[in-house]
Amino acid sequence: MSSKFFFIFVIILLPLFFISCTSTEKNDESNQNNSEEFSLIEPDVFEDDKGNKLQPVVCSEVWAYLVDGKEHFLDPKMPITDIGYFAAEINTYGELVGVPKVSKLKDFSGRVHLVAVCNSTALTHFSLDPKGNIRNQIIDSLVKASEGYDGLQLDFEYVPKRDAEAFLSFIKELRQRLPDKMFTVALPARNKQIENDVYDYKNIAPYVDRIFVMAYDEHWSTSKPGPVASLDWCDSIATYGMETVGKEKIVMGLPFYGRTWGSESFNIAYYFSSMQKVLRENKVNNLTRKNGIPTFSYQAEVTVTGFYDDVHSLLIRINRYLANDVSAIGFWCLGQEDPRVWEYISIQ
């Protein structure tokens, strides 16, 4: 190579070399920063709120819900004893539809429970009504659909307040029709006795094999921001559940999901006068018309607050349940979790 060409080669490639080095340094710095930020919320050693090192947990039963169509989230090696297969649903016509095929979980060695839901207050009322013409049809359908399953679980979250007796008699009748099946119910969280409670733990417990306590949604989409299930709240629920249901029948549910809240919501309907106030306060000066209809846009700052559970917080909650002599836990739902949680759970 002549000296002339060598000189040109150096002039062209040397700047590129420095650019590449600088870019690599920036990427390394960025990765280092991300690692430092990550380490702030992901400690090497998990500790509880009192500074004690958290140990792997041992439970007698570990339940987990699995949504039909999401079977790929279930690894047969997971430490799970019971799957709540979600879900068969009562439709507008009082028919049981969407029953998952239990054969899709043939590689799972634990128990599989068909979960049945009814997602309407009015429909739930008519489904439970002893004088109605669809109650017997629904019971027959539930019994038939549970064939091939190890158990049946009712997850009726919209029972009207005046239907407590109808709900209890519905449970009693299913218990009689399913003598050889594990029969369970999922009930909302309670930490005290509520007068005329549709989901009275004491009344329901004698007729079921397990009560799955949905100890989550302490804070929800329309509430003020807060944990889906705070630790003290969960403690009070576990204490009440142990007193009213007992160790042999209670399963304490934990959330795998989180929630976010914005400091302001903009999906609102306005009176004309209120809309004019919005325009004035936000100094909107880009009002236009689309096919004669006024329209505008403006930028706004929103503060988002989020709460969620990871392996650390889940371990803290599980340990507190175990300290309360709870031995069975469950999760909503597979596919939403911090996958590391399975490394810390084993079955007795």
N, C-alpha and C positions, 0 to 999 in steps of 0.2 A: 504494500500500500504506500503510495507516494505521500510525502509530507503534506502536500496541499490537501489531499483527500482526508488525511488523518485529522488535520486542523478543522475541516468542515464537520467531520464526524463528532469531534469533541464539542464544537460550538452548538450542534443541534441536540446531542443527547445529554450533555451535562445538566442543562436546566431541567430536563425531564426527570433526571435522576434525583435532583433536589426536591422537585415537586412530589415525586413518589415517596421520598423519605418523609417529607412534611405531612403528606396525607396519611401515611402509616402511623406517624406519631400522634396525629389528631384522632385516628380511629382507636389507637391503643389508649389514649387519654379518655376518649368517650366510653370505651368498654370498662376502663377502670372506675370511672365515675358511676356508671350503671351498676357495677359490682358493689361499690360502696353504698349506693342508695338501696340496693337490694338487701345488703347485709343488715341494714337498720331494722328491717321488719322480718328477716329470716335468720335468727340466731343459730349458732352451731349447737347450742345446748338449749333445749326447751325447758322453761321453768314456769311454775304456776305463779299466781299473783302474790304468793308469800316468799318467792325466791327458791322454792324447793325444786330440785331437778325432777322432771317428769319422766316416768318410766313407761315402757310398753304396757298396755292394759290387757287384761284377760277377762272375757265375758262368757256367760253361759249361753247366751243367744245374741246373734247380731242379725238384725233385720235390715233389708234395703228394698226400696221401691224401684221397680224397673218399668219404664214406659214401653208399651207394645210398639215395636218398630225400632227400638233402640237397643236391641239385644247385644249389639257389638260392644256395649259398655260393660257387659258382665264378663269377667274373667273367672272361669270355674275355680281358679286357684285363690280367689279372694276369700278372706275369712268371714264368710256369710253363711248363716244357718237357714235363713228364711228369706224368700223373695216374695214381695207383694207385687203381683203382676198387674199393672195398671193399664187400662181398666175397661171393664164392661160397664155400659151406661144405659140407664132407662131413658128411652126417647119420648118424644111428645105423645106418642100413641100408647104408652105404657108397655112398650116392648123392650126386651133386653137385647142390646146390640153391641157390636164391637168386642165380643168375647175373644181374648187372645188365645192362640193355639198353644197349649202347654207343651206340645211336642217340640216347639222351637227352643225349649230349655232342657233338652234331653241330656246335655252334657253337665248340667248342674246337679250335684249330688244331694243338696239340701231339700228342704220343703218348699213347695211353691203354692202360694195362696192367690186365688182369684179375687181381685179387688173390684167391688161393685159400687158405682157412684150414681148420684142423682143430683143434677146441677141446677135445680130450680126449686124455689120455695113452694110455689103452687103445685108443681108436678110431684114434689115429695109428699105434700099433703094428700093428694088424691091417690098416690101410690100406697100410703099407709092406712088410709081410711078403711076401717073394718066393714063399713056399710057400702063401700064402693064396689065396682065390678072389675077392677084391675089388680087389686091386692093379691088375690089368690093366683092370678095369672103370673104376676111377678115372682111370687114365692116359688111356684112351680118351675119357672124359668131359671131362677137362681140355683135351685137344687140340681136341675138337669145340667146347667152350665158348669157346675163345680165337679162334675164327673171327670175323673182323670187328674184332678188337683188334690193336693194334700189338705187344703183348707179353703174357706171362704171368708173374706173380710168385707164388712159394710163400712163404707166411707160416705155417710150421708151427712153433709155439712150444712144443709139448709132445712132442717126440721123446724117447722113453725112452733112457736112457744106453746100453743094450745094442743099440740099433738104429742105430748110427752107419753101419755098412756098408750096411744096408738103405736108409737115407736117401740116402746118396751114390749108390747104384745107381739109386734112384728118380729122382734129379736127372739122372744120366747118360742114362737112358732117355728122359726128357722132352726133354733136349737133342737127342737123335737124332730124336725125333718132331716137333720144332719147328725145323727148319733155317732157316726164313725168318722166324721170330719173334724178338723180343727176349726173352730168357729171363733172369729175375732172381730173387733170393731176398732175403728180409728176415731178418737174423740178429741175435741179441742182442749187446750190446756186449761186447767183449773188449779188455783192455789187456795181455794176456800169453798165452803158450801154456798151455793146460790139458791135462793128460794125459787121453787117451781122450775128447777133446771131440767131442760129436755135431756141433757147429757149427764145426768146424775150418776157419778161413778158407782156409788153404793148400790143403787137400784139395778144397774146393768151388769155389774161384775159377776153375780151368781150364775148368769146364763151364758157366759162366754169363757173361752179358754185364755184369751189375752185381751188387754186393752192397750192399744198403741196410742200413747199420749203425744199429740202433735204439739210439742213444746217449742213452737216457733211462731213467727209473725206477731211477736210482742209489739214490734213496730212494722207498719205496712205501708203500702204505696201512698195512702192519703193521710197518714199520721205524721207527727213531727219526726225528724230524723232520729235514729237510734238503732241499737243492735237488733237483729232479727230475733235473737234470744240472749238477753243479758244473763250473766252468771247468777246473780242473786235471785232473779226472777225464776230461773230454772231450778235453783235450790228449793224455793218455796213450792214449786210444782211437784218436784220429786218427793218432798216431805209429805205433801197432801196425798199424792198418789200412793205412797207406801202405807199411809194410815188408812186409806179408804179401799184400796184395791189389793194391796199386799204384794210381797216380793214375787210370788209364784206366777202372778198374772200380769204384772205391769211391764210394759216396754216403753222406755223413754226415748222419744224421737228427737233427732238433731237435724239441723238444716245444713245442707251443703252449699246453699246459695246465699247471695248477698243482695243488697238493695242500694239504690242511690236516690237522693232527693235534691231538687234544685231550689235555690233560694227564692225563685220566682217562676211561676208558670204563665205561659203566654197563650195557652189554648183556652180562651175565654170568650163567651158571648157578651156583647156590650149593647147598652142603650146608645142612642145617637149622641146624647149629651156626654156620656162616659167616653165614647170614642173621640169626641172633640177634645176632651181633657187629655187623653193619651197623646193626641197629635201635638197639643200645646206643650205638655211636659217633656216630650222627647224631641221638640223642635223639628218636627217633620216638615221638610220643605220640598219633598219629591213626590207630592201627591199627583197621581195620574189617573186616567180613566181607561178601563178595558171594556170595550163594547158598551160604553156609557156608565160603567160601574166604577166608583172610586176605589182605588187601591194604593197601597203605600208599603214601604219597608223601612226599617231602621235597625241599627245595631244596638244590642243591649248586653250588659255584663251579668252573668249568672254564676253564682257560687254553688258548686255541686259537692254534696257531702255523701260519702258512701260508708257502709258497714258490710263486712263479709266475714266468712269463717275460713281459716286455713288449718293446716295440720296442728299448729300450736294451740289455737283457741279451741279446736275440737278436742284435743287431748286434755286441756284444762277442764272442759265441761264434762268429759267422760270420767275423769278422775274424781270429780266432785260427785257425780252420780254414784260411782262405786263406793265412795266414802259414805254415801247415804244408804248403802246396802242394796242399791239397785244392781241387778246382775244382767239385765237384758236391755240392749240399746237398739235403735234403728235409725235409718237415714232416709231423708228425702233429698234428692234421689240420685241414682247412679248416672254418671256422666257429668254431674255438676261439681264433683268434689276435687279437692286438692289430692292428687293420687298418692301422695306420700303417706296419707293417713293409714293405708292398709299395711304399711310396714310396721305399725305400732300396735296393731290389734291382733289378738289371737283368741281362739275359742277353747274354753275349758273342757 
